[in-house]
Amino acid sequence: MVRILIADDHAVVRAGLKALLEQRPEFRVVAEASTGEEAVQRAQEYQPDVAVLDIRMPGLSGIEACRRIVESVKGCKVVMLTSYAEDELLLAAIDAGASGYVLKRIGSDELIKAVERVSQGDGTLDPAMTQAVFQRVREANKAEDASAFADLTQQELAVLALVAQGLTNRQIAVKLFLGEGTVRNYVSSVLSKINVSNRAEAAIYAVKHNINKIVPPMDDRPNS
């Protein structure tokens, strides 16, 4: 038996959701709530397996209710319901610990499947939101990579990019029209700023943080 809490500020919506979900013999709606505060209280009282929360409710938001339920009710999974595909709300819901995020306009079968999946420990995301999530993840990863080199000057970045290609100080000096001693100083500064001990570690660091996406690759044929 999957024990379910439904929270929505509209009684008609709650009634519809209850009737829909209880078509499945293994689903039982054990509690209802009309506000975020009430949802948290009911969840703590009834210990449901799944909480289906409207993302916009008066008072405490569905997102904050989700956060408190996940933190205080062991094993309870949360499915967020929303009328609109909003990137910021989606990411906030994920951050709050939601296991599912579905649009109210989805068909009844899809909602039942969403509750079923999260009750089994899987996540679910409305297809309309999938691309938005991937885009935000890509942006976050790009920002994280950029921050890894935040302390380096443009010249130090160029030197590190060539170190990552396996070039010697002499080869880097020729590429960048610098003196070999100047390159040596740049390399020393780079090692200190990114907190690594040697050129090999610096190269690994650079590749790990996708320096090729930060610094456009130069001709990779080393000059002698």
TAKA-V913575 format. One record per residue. N is the residue number from 1. RES is the residue in one letter. D_CENTER is the distance of its C-alpha to the mean C-alpha in whole Angstrom. Layout:
# TAKA-V913575
N_RES_D_CENTER ; N_RES_D_CENTER
This chain:
# TAKA-V913575
1_M_31 ; 2_V_27 ; 3_R_28 ; 4_I_26 ; 5_L_26 ; 6_I_25 ; 7_A_25 ; 8_D_26 ; 9_D_28 ; 10_H_30 ; 11_A_33 ; 12_V_33 ; 13_V_30 ; 14_R_30 ; 15_A_33 ; 16_G_31 ; 17_L_28 ; 18_K_31 ; 19_A_33 ; 20_L_31 ; 21_L_29 ; 22_E_32 ; 23_Q_33 ; 24_R_32 ; 25_P_34 ; 26_E_32 ; 27_F_30 ; 28_R_31 ; 29_V_30 ; 30_V_31 ; 31_A_30 ; 32_E_29 ; 33_A_28 ; 34_S_29 ; 35_T_27 ; 36_G_24 ; 37_E_26 ; 38_E_28 ; 39_A_25 ; 40_V_24 ; 41_Q_28 ; 42_R_28 ; 43_A_25 ; 44_Q_27 ; 45_E_30 ; 46_Y_30 ; 47_Q_27 ; 48_P_26 ; 49_D_24 ; 50_V_21 ; 51_A_21 ; 52_V_21 ; 53_L_20 ; 54_D_21 ; 55_I_18 ; 56_R_21 ; 57_M_24 ; 58_P_26 ; 59_G_26 ; 60_L_23 ; 61_S_20 ; 62_G_19 ; 63_I_15 ; 64_E_17 ; 65_A_19 ; 66_C_16 ; 67_R_15 ; 68_R_19 ; 69_I_20 ; 70_V_17 ; 71_E_18 ; 72_S_22 ; 73_V_23 ; 74_K_22 ; 75_G_21 ; 76_C_20 ; 77_K_17 ; 78_V_16 ; 79_V_16 ; 80_M_16 ; 81_L_18 ; 82_T_19 ; 83_S_21 ; 84_Y_19 ; 85_A_16 ; 86_E_15 ; 87_D_11 ; 88_E_11 ; 89_L_12 ; 90_L_10 ; 91_L_7 ; 92_A_9 ; 93_A_10 ; 94_I_7 ; 95_D_7 ; 96_A_11 ; 97_G_11 ; 98_A_12 ; 99_S_12 ; 100_G_13 ; 101_Y_13 ; 102_V_16 ; 103_L_19 ; 104_K_22 ; 105_R_24 ; 106_I_23 ; 107_G_26 ; 108_S_27 ; 109_D_27 ; 110_E_23 ; 111_L_23 ; 112_I_25 ; 113_K_23 ; 114_A_19 ; 115_V_21 ; 116_E_23 ; 117_R_19 ; 118_V_18 ; 119_S_21 ; 120_Q_21 ; 121_G_18 ; 122_D_16 ; 123_G_13 ; 124_T_14 ; 125_L_13 ; 126_D_15 ; 127_P_16 ; 128_A_16 ; 129_M_13 ; 130_T_12 ; 131_Q_13 ; 132_A_11 ; 133_V_7 ; 134_F_9 ; 135_Q_10 ; 136_R_8 ; 137_V_6 ; 138_R_10 ; 139_E_10 ; 140_A_8 ; 141_N_10 ; 142_K_13 ; 143_A_13 ; 144_E_13 ; 145_D_15 ; 146_A_18 ; 147_S_17 ; 148_A_19 ; 149_F_22 ; 150_A_22 ; 151_D_25 ; 152_L_27 ; 153_T_30 ; 154_Q_30 ; 155_Q_33 ; 156_E_31 ; 157_L_28 ; 158_A_31 ; 159_V_32 ; 160_L_29 ; 161_A_28 ; 162_L_32 ; 163_V_32 ; 164_A_29 ; 165_Q_31 ; 166_G_34 ; 167_L_36 ; 168_T_39 ; 169_N_40 ; 170_R_43 ; 171_Q_41 ; 172_I_38 ; 173_A_41 ; 174_V_43 ; 175_K_39 ; 176_L_39 ; 177_F_42 ; 178_L_42 ; 179_G_44 ; 180_E_44 ; 181_G_44 ; 182_T_42 ; 183_V_39 ; 184_R_40 ; 185_N_39 ; 186_Y_36 ; 187_V_34 ; 188_S_35 ; 189_S_34 ; 190_V_30 ; 191_L_31 ; 192_S_31 ; 193_K_28 ; 194_I_26 ; 195_N_27 ; 196_V_28 ; 197_S_32 ; 198_N_33 ; 199_R_32 ; 200_A_31 ; 201_E_28 ; 202_A_28 ; 203_A_27 ; 204_I_25 ; 205_Y_23 ; 206_A_23 ; 207_V_22 ; 208_K_19 ; 209_H_18 ; 210_N_19 ; 211_I_22 ; 212_N_23 ; 213_K_21 ; 214_I_22 ; 215_V_26 ; 216_P_27 ; 217_P_29 ; 218_M_33 ; 219_D_35 ; 220_D_35 ; 221_R_38 ; 222_P_39 ; 223_N_43 ; 224_S_45
